[in-house]
Amino acid sequence: MTNPQLALLQIIPVGRDNAITGCDLAQQLIKAGYIPSTHRDPARVVRALVHDLRAVGVPVCADSNDGFYLPA
């Protein structure tokens, strides 16, 4: 896993009730320096990172209303 993937994995909360939106995840990754603040679509970077995590077997769940979370 890459550093941005690990950082995202540490940020994504556990449980549907704690879901966080892609935009909020992007803002946290921008603050941590993993996404440039000038990036055109930081939420897209988050979606790509989530895709990569899922590809290696991490069960990242998503809800279109609430955002991303890890299963409890």
Buried (B, 14 or more C-beta within 10 A) or exposed (E): EEEBBEBBBEBBBEEBEEBBBBEBBBBBBBEBEBBEEEEEEBBEBBBEBBEBBEEEEBEBBEEEEBBBBBEE
